[in-house]
């Protein structure tokens, strides 16, 4: 296979071009880079020694094609060839092709097994497609090109075979389908042409296919001649049947017995129970408004802009990596494109030019360039390209928010709707108007993502990891979802909308009925009391918890107090929030977890200067972060102790792995108490102090930890992901990251036994605690309390009252001997069915 070398003045540009080419060829081509120079102050330039190293890296194949950007790049490449031995340079070509278009065209040909001559020819004709789209002179499409042999096959000739098809792809034969056509013909002895609209082009040429501008619904004809002509057409017919490799759009009129057919590809998961149907509203971040200010120190403003661009690119790279794991490489390419937008030197140079010309602040200069660029996209004729304006604004808004410190704004929802989004973080969820959000469908995430957890606490039906279902859905489109099964209807026909609305009315009525019964204690038929608590994220949630019948708060997530603000809340602000929540509980216990950030809950202003972590879930998060940031931690502990002076507040430390961390946290708690006493401030005495059990190390050392803690609370969300080594926000491994897996259940059982042996309370505050199927099992495993989202409390209490915990002990023993979560779920469903039959 032919190898490629990219010589560029910019290392970033070279990497970006390679990334594009590798995405087009699924990584099948060897591409070496010689970009930039080793000078941190002036990194732009070319270096012959880098070119030499790149050539040696890929020279052991069928030749090497070198693509270059500007004048001195050619000089460096020529110098490298002069310095290398003849056996290395004998099969190396320097190409006059445009860097980006040429590299992509060359990569597609190389991946198809083309010769060095053909790869070079295709690269150097790469501007034909752009010329055609811009109305410039178009090359003779009948001319022989890469891989072509002899004259153009005539459809009327006896030896020519033909295949006529209609293009089903929503975006037509864009670059990826075109590259797949070229790939399908690799290695076949056939001259294949593609005819459309009076033009005939070489079907082995990515560039020539692009010049045809084939769109959805267009008729095209493949013409093949040669020994493998029929085999070539068979391959193309199979590719057409597979939608040329693109995701297939839902067919209009396709329906099941209920009306419109739901789309439920792999990856989509039920995230929050309930039903919803209504018009779609897609959440996109708005471009922040900024004032233009005259600034004399232009060098400082340039640094501000460059630092913001780098931080934004780093953030997007992290999202891109997470998306690749969550929903697949195709979807993550969106963020790769966003990152390349940020690294576009023309965009950056335009902003720097605005700075110099207008002598203004970085934010204003960047905003002008983004608005102008987005408007140019909106002015294009092609619908697909016009849609890229939204990408420009999204990227631009990210940079502006970094510069200004402004928090992103929530979605603007005028009427009750189904909210669609790439993903929603805790801060996004906190800004939702629950009276206007009928349901949520996200492209990313899983059932235990924080967006899903908060959707359940807010009583909003949701489906997560559903990128394919909502691709291309525009505002106003009727959308339906079933948060119990993970099904999505997009678009939903009128019959489906009415059916889902009927199911929603029944669901809401059952919730109201359960809430009415919720105030009574939860006691099993054999007399065992199980306290049912609520998980909350704000004082407002505490009021809702009481209305739902919660007997206390088992988890107050304090990190949500730290979001949507430029700095941490003060001690007084925190004290007021904790006190308000405790007052709402009216004497019921409230367990408040200290700050738990990191992993999927970053707080930028608290993590400034902290090096990016390759795996944040295994990094400085939870109690580790607090022990490193002692001043921040002590401030929170002071606020908690002040709230505990008049209310039954309990303090819980997250992510504790061993007794040393618990002792260190307790030492700082006593330091905070001593400060308050010295200042004459009231504070709580004998405040219960517990820990989250959410890492396997804590389970292994549970007997030691129980000797020093006043209570345990099992966090099944993190415990499941750490036990099963499966990221809880990654829909690709959602089936593995399951708290009902026997490996996780055994850890729960070990924790309960260790805690009870030491005489301490053992509860659970993970999402498993509120799962109706799991509640009987957990009660039978002797957990003292279960804490869950507020809306789940009434149902859980009703289930507990209906069971005989002692009679379920054989079920516990059976479950712990099963091999996987699916087997556990099946057994629990069988047991639930038998219980219902007896009732």
Steps between C-alpha positions, in 0.01 A plus 500: 500500500616852421595707804447873544709775659351837596744791516348810656614815673254421778511179704135555592397537137691187402330301777160630393552403137613153604195465726267582211674254271499219756131551570426473127691172475423346842869528587622265228769730354844572644548877532809655656527864606773763469330806645642806671838549666638448851469860618237569765507875432486467118361155417401581141747372240635187334797280582677267251596261781133452586425430135780242492360324807150498352619354170687222678186424704284413195747415222483120526180462291414566134640850494449831681314810392603825673242779532607850605337830591718808428821585317763414762325168561604401148855613570513293820364195315755538221782540755387184678508305174854624433614377842338156487658201323375415146337174611265705720426779253465287185127456545411839653297766315457865595145603408368836386156410634316732743579380850158421646301393193804323357573306817142375533484397134839330520406317820181359347692377194780354711249317718351351183842359407571737214850546360721796582426647154126475556520636854698800376263559208195493726662736752594751232147504355355565843390855432261388226208451739543841661542665159177343381306614806633855464424513128864504390632302209427131547741235373389263226315235692548250221875518527681195626591531868608297797462138419315556171590294200417584143195693381200587709256207502193577291176373647389384157807285439445124522787439742386766746286405798288761679337555836241778547407605855335787686714663768338447845747703705363812667814695408554336162837363392707715731862418581449189711261313265727596211801358681306178563425469129871529426576245771241252369681492165845444646681202351244434225605481134230727364464845350204648686338835423223692671247689289273778627338801339678466167845461658703179519787472750746241621336315792844439651555873546373659819545847351318428178206344682479813711477722190171334405326652808272196534216566745230303679259343249725549194525216249849383415643226279816296548659369179757224522720321250778246544556155648349589840222727371214298647682453829551877517131568442403238758723675755344837414149359523575362847644838599184672374285256698700601807419871439857550377611445860308797645242464783163422347224758540160381630272425208184706476194295581694220668287398798433235755171392650495819708557740212843650432795270551739584782869526417705309756856427381772361721610753758164658588399435861201574719619779730191617690160331514189647344351597166515821297385630163522851365687739272878474500719783629871456436727655760793694358716739697436866411784732405570722803462874453816702565578871499778634278760678711804693380817335632855635475681181605438296184766244588305409814175466304671273248616277786145493639364387165771241438463356851122477456538327163735245653272435799198463272688257276601297806139489622373390160770233473376354830138507377612339174670218688200446726262504203705242312452266794140595564339492157773408253769647280264643237328725754829602658614634161265794560719612790814430299367743242426754778856469623635553150286813470674637807838413355419662164775761453271717285243528780768578755677746270172675423442553872854626550449737206182633665695556820765704323265695275242589763736509802230319694463220756550135403139398569356767268746421222431126521123554505509718186694234312270219615183690406646588160611142434162358601323746270715389207396138564135603521531666160600179319254316275574153635278406799771286656756780485249754633454276803870543581421852622373339820836326545685829458278666760539207740879512476500878520277502808732260680798732448299807602384338822860415585608861441209663682442240770130504411307182575311337211132587475223243528266406215225744404176299511180693429252210522505147645748313281739208472855627550769364268870555576843353438527467876392685810722560798384566855508876441287464185246291691493752783385770254206302361142618548342167595154631412610532136710183459282199418796271442869493410693313231880531502749379241756402763508357850340206674250408769736604781629822347427802715253631243306173537521510879369855508226421248376230737517733799297757303251241378581562132486199263830459313692285254880527477764397246254550212714678240362306204134549595510879507754568225355765270189564713411868484311725742124444493519141376261276700713269717394225738694298754454217746741548791424148625627323187732749329279528190484824302262597220646776283292614329194366680171475311174626650388153612827446689482846659148435629591150626801632692298786647246247626775293660640817656164583660484149651860529623438839661184371670689204646768737634235715668346194661835379630583844642180501701606178674865599532492676837463174696818310603632217285476180705512151351226246570734322744554824695837628371517879457700636208544878499442653157689822438540738206804615307506878444721759334355823639283631784204515260530124448460449876146640493408265214654207689271559798196522271599161356508344847876481555600425860817702463773585249752226437714707263525877458733551200672823599699533177192648332538806725837561333372502140396794281717750678849646452620414852420268790207585728598670823469337841188706573340404168564134567374521856177659377447228237564211742280659764215559254507135395506381861210730590295358212556151643341619828708288737563212263869405454695649210826344384712760321785376281805721482613633163536222244645639179721353230416214268184605316438797735769758423482850650743709290573778748595242765725307264701784346866412481426132551654285228253320275452142610504213251231327707321744732290222657822354640654834584467782752131488581279475807684500833835506319419839351380637834809387688720671240292823517495535878377862517201423279423185698524665842266778383239240409551308825449822698173562314383144568581524871315832524191345338530203736474728804118497485417217258562123468773536238733209428823536301611252235835482319507371139744264327675387820725205417682431829500601869780753450275719285218485755738596782639792298148627428400465865812696602393792278145475637636542852714791378186668364315436829787647701500815286127551548522448875791744520289757314204442730279371219240229566584164345382143515649253749499123462406539132484152339774455240473235233650403168389397155589142414561529127844356427598133535784590739247635750306173482818300558579717806139544614569341840779751568297795369195394704709537815551871424179603320156560648319371191550365148310603188555284195531695175412239239554729200875529550535163671358324193732680258808434711417137571415430134769730352233663283449878472150571628444775239606281209196357321726255317555310827173589674400133517818421695486798738199353679451516877295179485805302393577231761854638531353830621230336714764293681686822584178647636443191714858514636453866591170438681651214699811700598294804601251305706779303669632836623152617599471785249219599263543388135293671232511540124476822302580378149244473222449130572330598827199639314469230233163325561639163394790528746316634807378160631848353460668791679254486787568127532876572501440691825579851386378744765401776261457566130546849354376584151360774279198667658239375252612140560430511876125420497539193278794368703305532823204317350725215386666466843161478670400217267790261567609252765873568535576179690326290238724654232826376654518198263464746210802696627708182512393403146577844359855505640576172320387616154756583227384837368256789529264362237451182702441705816246718324316198361481335842376821665237547231386141550481552876309825455251326271444221749452754780242687290317175427481422874374850571 
